[in-house]
Amino acid sequence: CKILTKQPENVQLYAIFGTDNMYDLGRGWEKGQELLDEFEIIAIERDQFKMNDIYMNSECQLLVPYAHRIHQIPPITYNTISSSIVRRMVAQGLDVSTLVSREVRDFLNTEQVKAELVKAYKK
C-alpha cells in the first residue's frame, strides 16, 4: 500500500480482486483494513464466490462498512486472467503486455515493485 499511495493526488487507484480473495479479505487479511481504508475495490465475481453471499457471511463482516467502495463486476465473460497470474509472471520476468495496460506493466516492472513480487513468490 505504501508504494501505491505515493502516486499523484489526482490519480484514482483501485485494488482489483476476484471474489475468492474478497472472501479471504473479509475474514481479516493482514493489512486488509489498511487496504480497505486506502483504496476503492473492484471485485470480479468468481463462480463459487458470490459477493452478496460474502457480505452475508458472519466471518466476512470486515467488508460490510466498505460496501459502498466495493464495485462488483459480474461474471459476464469467461476470464482466465487473474492478478495472481500477472504478479507471478512479473516475478518470473515474463512478459505481461498482452494481459495488462502499458501503464500497469510499466508500474509492475519498476525495480521496487518487481523486487517485492520476486520476494513474495520465492516463498
C-alpha positions in Angstrom: 0.0 0.0 0.0 2.8 2.4 0.8 4.2 2.3 -2.7 0.9 2.9 -4.3 -0.2 5.7 -2.1 2.8 7.7 -3.2 1.1 8.3 -6.6 0.0 11.8 -7.6 -3.1 13.0 -5.8 -5.2 13.4 -9.0 -4.8 9.6 -9.7 -7.6 7.3 -8.5 -6.3 3.8 -7.8 -8.3 0.7 -7.4 -7.5 -2.7 -5.9 -8.8 -5.5 -8.1 -9.7 -8.8 -6.5 -11.5 -11.9 -7.5 -14.4 -12.6 -5.1 -12.4 -15.7 -3.9 -9.9 -13.3 -2.5 -12.6 -10.9 -1.3 -13.8 -13.8 0.9 -10.3 -14.0 2.5 -10.0 -10.2 2.7 -13.3 -10.1 4.6 -12.1 -12.7 7.1 -9.2 -10.5 8.1 -6.2 -10.4 5.8 -3.0 -8.9 7.4 -3.1 -5.3 6.3 -6.6 -5.8 5.0 -8.1 -2.9 7.0 -5.4 -0.6 5.6 -6.2 -1.8 2.0 -9.9 -1.1 2.5 -9.2 2.3 4.0 -6.9 3.4 1.2 -8.5 2.0 -2.0 -11.7 1.5 -3.8 -12.1 -2.1 -4.6 -13.2 -3.8 -7.9 -14.5 -7.3 -7.1 -14.6 -9.7 -10.1 -17.1 -12.4 -9.3 -15.9 -16.0 -9.5 -18.3 -18.9 -9.9 -18.2 -20.2 -6.4 -17.9 -16.9 -4.6 -20.9 -14.5 -4.9 -20.3 -11.1 -3.4 -23.7 -10.9 -1.9 -23.1 -14.3 -0.1 -19.7 -12.9 1.1 -21.4 -9.8 2.6 -23.9 -12.1 4.5 -21.2 -14.5 5.8 -20.7 -13.8 9.5 -16.9 -14.4 9.1 -16.6 -11.6 6.5 -18.1 -8.6 8.4 -14.9 -6.6 7.9 -16.2 -5.8 4.4 -19.7 -4.5 5.3 -18.8 -0.9 6.2 -16.9 -0.7 2.9 -19.7 -2.0 0.6 -20.1 1.5 -0.9 -16.4 1.4 -2.0 -16.6 -2.2 -3.5 -17.6 -2.3 -7.1 -18.8 -5.7 -8.3 -18.1 -7.0 -11.8 -20.4 -9.9 -12.6 -19.1 -13.0 -14.4 -20.3 -12.0 -17.8 -17.4 -13.5 -19.7 -15.1 -16.4 -19.1 -12.0 -15.0 -17.6 -8.7 -16.9 -17.2 -6.6 -13.9 -16.2 -6.1 -13.2 -12.6 -3.9 -10.7 -10.7 -2.1 -13.7 -9.1 -1.1 -15.0 -12.6 0.1 -11.5 -13.6 2.1 -11.0 -10.4 3.7 -14.4 -10.7 4.6 -13.8 -14.3 6.3 -10.4 -13.5 8.2 -12.1 -10.6 9.5 -14.7 -13.1 10.5 -12.0 -15.6 7.8 -13.0 -18.2 6.1 -10.5 -20.5 2.6 -9.4 -19.3 2.0 -6.8 -22.1 -1.0 -8.8 -23.5 -2.6 -9.1 -20.1 -2.4 -5.5 -18.7 -2.2 -2.0 -19.9 1.1 -0.4 -20.7 0.9 1.8 -17.6 0.2 -1.2 -15.3 3.0 -3.2 -17.0 5.5 -0.3 -16.5 4.5 0.1 -12.9 4.8 -3.6 -12.2 8.3 -3.6 -13.8 9.7 -0.8 -11.6 12.6 -2.0 -9.5 10.9 -1.7 -6.2 7.6 -3.4 -7.2 9.4 -6.2 -9.1 11.7 -6.8 -6.1 8.7 -7.1 -3.8 7.0 -9.6 -6.2 10.1 -11.7 -6.6 10.4 -11.8 -2.8 6.7 -12.7 -2.4 6.8 -15.5 -4.9 10.1 -17.1 -3.7 8.1 -18.4 -0.6 
